Amino acid sequence: MSKHYVLAAGGTGGHMVPAAALAEELMKRGHRVALVSDARGVRFPGLFDGVQTHVLPAGRFQLKKPQGWMSAVREMMRGRAMARELYKTFRPAAVIGFGGYPAFPALLAAFAEKIPTAVHEQNAVLGRVNRTVARRVDAIATSYAETARLAERYLGKTHLVGNPVREAVLALRAKPFPLLEEDGIFRVLVTGGSQGASILSRVVPDGLAMLPVSFRARLQVTHQARIEDMDAVRAQYAEHQIPAEVATYLPDLPERLAWAHLVIARAGASTIAELTAAGRPAILVPLPGATDDHQTANAREITQAGGARTIPQDRFTAIELAKQMQKLGLDPAALENAAGRARSVGQPTAVSDLADLVESLDAPRIMLPVPSPQRKQEAFA
């Protein structure tokens, strides 16, 4: 039976990518989907084609600026009223939040209209909005077996599903790790997420330049950088005579990931999900200012499995990068082993498991319950 679902997500890639993957899966199952986000989210390139989108006002509560809280509350309530109007015409079977302040008014409206709800947490730490609504939602979907800031009293409605990735990335799981000959081209993908990362732009070119000449001569780099860093990054690679393509946005990221032998990246939720889905070894530099230090938590599982090396930003220097690059890159067998270890912690059924959970939200109580977190963990073991 075709149903309607509303997906509510903040406008960053970490929220939007899994929401887009779920939207695609639900539409394949014959359902209709609407997206609620902010102005950034509805303009996100290439993710929500064919999905009706709605921008709702959502005030942002900044802990260090309490003087703005009243204004934020007014915006949130205005967004809630607009969402309730949307639900009267769209009539969703459930509303699913993916975190970020734009998801909050959509969930508040669902509570008021007694519409079933769920939230999906992409990170290894439960985010602020998801923590705020955790008591009232019907289900909490997590991406990691251990999720910090998730109260024990909510474990009965918590389901481990993983973090959905785009189908093009998931398809890489069935392909072998790209062959690396001892004297062949070594392809490096550098990405700081949807907005790039200035620290990677400052350190990576100089770090690669410190590699042994025989290794450096084999490098081929694709580097995603902020627009304000692009000229400097290009100049650094040219100075070091390292072939590099520098861009602010990589619309063909799955293809880039397919040929990469090594990824140097932040540790955002979508990045980790894609690395583990595709099976690509990485050097990770968690964003130190991330809320609740969630990027360090995100990197822990793949690092402990042996699929990545994590370098805290205060120790991320050209010398340290060159050292870790040599440990990973000079031995093709070790690199391929690291790729397999990254792949071992991937959760390839994340989007179908999340869609199953969503479809069950308004199901009659006589139906079988969604598997418990423990059974889900056993299934992925």
N, C-alpha and C positions, 0 to 999 in steps of 0.2 A: 504494500500500500504506500503510495507516495505521500510524504509528509513535508512540512516546512520546518526549517531550522535556521536560527539566527546565531551567527558566530560573532563574538565581540572581542576585539583585540587592539592593543596599543600599536602605534604606527611604526615600530622598529622591526627589522628583519627577524629578530628572535621570536617575536610574537606572530608576525604575519606569515612566515614560511609554514609552520605547522598548521595554522588556520587554513591556509590555501590548500595544503595537502588533504586535510579533512574535507574541505569543500568539494574538492575534486572527487574524492571517494564517495561522499554522500550523493553527489549528482550522478555518478556511475550507477548507484543503487536506485536511481529514479526519483530522488528527492529534490526539492527546491531549497536553495540556500540564499540567505541575505547576509551581508557583512556590515557590521557596525564598527566604526573606527574613528580616527581623527583625520585631519586633512592630509597628513603624510601617508597614512595607511591606505586610503582609497586611491592614492596616486602611485602606489608601489608598482613598479613596472613588471608586467608579464605574469602576475600571480592570480588575479581574480577576474580574468576574462569571462564574460558571460554570467557574472554574479552581480545582482543588484547591490549597490553600496549606499550607505547612509553615514553622514557625518553628524555626530552628536557632541554638544558641548560637554566638557568634563574638566572641572577644576582640578588643579594639581596642588596637593597639600605638601608644602615644603616645611620640614621640621624647624628649620632655622629662621623662617619668616612667618611667625604666627599671625602677623598683621594681615596676611592675605587669606587667612582661613575662611572668613565669612564670605568673601567673594568666591572662593572655591566651592563652598557649600551651595551658594546660589547657582553657580554654573552646573554643578552636579545635579541639583534638583530640576533644573531646566532640561538637562539631558534625559533625566528619568521621565519627565512628562512627555518629551518627544518620543521616547522609546515606547511608552504605553500607547501612544497614538498609532505608532507603527504596528504594534502587536494586534490592535483591533482590526487591521486590514490584512496583515500577513498571516496572523494566527499561527505562530510557531508551536510545534510539538515540544520543543525544548530550546533553551538558550545556553550556549556554551561560551564561557569566558576563557581567554588565553592570557590574562594578565595585562598590566598596563592600565593607567587611569581611564582611558576611553572605554574599557570593559565595565567599569563600575556602574555607571548609570543604567546600562542595559540589563545588568544583573539585578539592580534595585527594582527596576520596572518589572522584571520577571517575578521577583518575590511578591510584589504588590498584586500582580495578576494571577498568582498561584500557578505559574508555568514551571514545569520541571527544569532544573538547572544542573550544570556541571562546570567545573573548572579544570583546565589542563595546565600543569606546571612544567615548564621546559627545563628549568634549572634544578640543581641539586639542593637549592635552598628555596623554600616556599616564599614567593614574592609578597609584597605588602598588600596588594589588592586581594590576592587569593587568600592570604591569612585573614583579612578583614571579613570575607564572605564565607570562610570555611565552615562556620557553624550552620549556616542556612542552606548551603547548596546540597543537592541530593547525592552528588558523587564528586570525588576528587581523583583526577588521573595524574599520575606522576611519571617522570622519565627515568628516575633512578631508584634502585632498591632502597637506598637510604636517602631521605629527603629531610634536611635540617629545617627547623622551625615549623614542623608539622606536628601538632599536638597529638598525643597518644589517643585521646578520646575520639579522634576522627579516623582512626585506622580502619574501623569497621566499614567505612564507605570509601576507602582509598583503594585504587586499582593501579597496579604497575602496568603501563602500556608502552612506555618508551616515547620518544619524540619523533613525530612523523617527519619525513623528508620528501622532497619532490621525487616523482616517479623516475625521472631521468637519473637522479643520484642513486636511487635504490637499484636501478638496472645494472649499475657498475658492480654490484655484489656478485653477479653471475659471471663476471669477466675476470681473467687472471691478472695478477699484478704485472704492470708493464715490464717487459724483459729489459734487464740492465746488464749490458756487456761491460766487462772490466774497462774497456777503452771507449765505451759508447757515451752518448749524450746523457747527462744527468739533469732531469727537469725539476725545477723548484717552483712551487706556487706560493706566493706570499700574499696573505689576505688578512685584513683587520676587521672583517665583517662588512656590513653594508655601507659603513662610513669610512673605511680605511683606518689606519692607526699610525700616528706620526712617529711613535717610538720605533716601529718596524722600518719606517722609511729612513730614519736617522742611522740605525744600527746595521741593518741587513746588508746593504751594499758594501760597507767597510768590512763586515764580518766575512762575507764571501771572498773579498779580496785577500784575506789573510790565509786562505786555504793553500795547500801546496800547489805549485804551478800546474802539475799534471792533472790535478783534480779541478782546479779553477778553469782550465782550458776546455773542460767538458760541459760546463754549466750552460743551461738555457733557462732563463728566469721569466716568469710572468708575475708582475707586482701590482697589486691594487693599492693605490695611494689616494690620500686626500688631494683635492684639486690644488690647494695651496702648496702642497709638497712636490707636485709632479716635476717641475723644472729641475729642482735640486736633486731629486732621485735619478732622473734621466742623466744629469750631468755626472753624478757619482758613478753610475754603471759605465758610462762612456769613458770616464777617466780610468777606471779599472779594466776596461776592455772586456767587459762581461756582457754578452748578448742579453738584452732584457726588453720586454714589452711592458710599458707602464700605462695603466688606465685607472680611471676613477671608479668605473663600474664594469663588472664582468657578466654580461647577460648570458654568456655561454659557460658559466662556472662548472656545470657538470662535465662538459667536454674537457675543460682545463684540469679538473680533478681526475679525469680518466687517464690522462697521460702523465700526471705528476708522480715522481718517485718520492718526493718529500714535500710536506706542507709546513710553512712557518706561519703561525697565526695566533690571534687571540683565542680565548677559550669560551666564546659565547656558546649558548646552548645549541643553536643550529649548526655551528661549525663542528662541534663534537659529534652531533648526531650524524652529520654527513661523513666525517672521517671514519666513524665506526661502521656506518652502513656500507661505505665503499671499500673499507679496508685500506687506509692510507696512513703511513707513519707520519709523525708530526713533531715539531718543536713548538711548544705552546708558551705564550707569554700572557698570563692572565692580567686583565685590567685591574690595577690595584684599587681604583675608586669605585668598582662595581658594588652595588648595594649588597650588604651582608657578605662581601667578598665571595660572591657566588661563583665567579669564574674560576677561582682556585678550587672550589668544591667540584665544579664541573669537570675539571681536568684530572681529578684524583683517580677515577676508575680506569680510564684509558692508560694513565701513567703507571698505575700499579700493575696493570695487565702486561706492561712492556711494549705498548703500542705508541707511546709518546714519551718525550722528555719535557718536563716543565721547568722553566726558568723564571723565577720572580723578576718583576720589572727592575727592581733595584740592583739586580745582578746580571741583567741582560746587557752585556757589552759585546763589542766586536770580537774580543778574544774568547769570551765564553761561547759565543755562537759558533765560531770556527772550531772550537774544541768539540762541541756536541755534534756538529756537522760531520766531522771526521769519524767520530765514533759510530755514527749511523750510516754514513755514505760510502766509506771506503771498502766495506765488505758487502757485496751484493746479497750474499746469503743471509747476513744479519738484517739487512734492510727488508728483505722479503719476509723474514721471520717476524719483524716488527709490524709489518703490514697485516700479517695473519693474526697477530695478537690484538691489533686495533679492531680487526673484523670480528674477533671472538666476543667482544662486548657490545656489538651492534644489536639492534632489535628490529629486524626487518619487517615484522608484522605490526609495527606500531600503529600505522594509519588504519588498518583493518580492525585491530583490537579497539582503538578509540572509537571508530564508527560503530562497532558492535555495542560498545558501552552507551553511546549517544542514542542509538535506536532503542535500547532497553529502558530509557529513562521514563517514557510514558507507557510502557508495556503493562498489561494486567498483572497483578501480583501472583497469579497462578503460574506465570512463566518462570522458567529456571532462572536463578539469580546469576549476575555476572560473576565470573571467577574471582575468588578472593585474592588479595595481594600475594599470599603465600603460594597459592596454586599458580599464579602468573609467574612468580619467580622460578618455580620449579619447571614451568614450561620453557622458560628461556635458558635454563641451566644447561 
